Amino acid sequence: MTITLNHRSPSPRSLRGRCAAWARGPTFARDIVIVLAIKFALLMILKYAFFNHPQADHMSMPPAQVAQALFDIPASHPSQGDPHAR
């Protein structure tokens, strides 16, 4: 029995060969990548179509005013009488 100590693995395939094999064979990874690419493209289309710019110039608000409206906690009024009578 012969033991080979310097056994070299076959040379790695070129990038072109790997891409061709990836595109030809039915792989789960390829399907996931294709679905994610389609979803990303659709999300970018929706973003640019609906969320990029306000509908009109008068609809813009300064960021400080938006933050004030979002994080401001209104003061509660002291109760005067029964809660159901308010």
Secondary structure, DSSP 8 states (H G I E B T S, - for coil): ----SS--------HHHHHHHHHHS--HHHHHHHHHHHHHHHHHHHIIIIISS-SSGGG---HHHHHHHHH---------S-GGG-
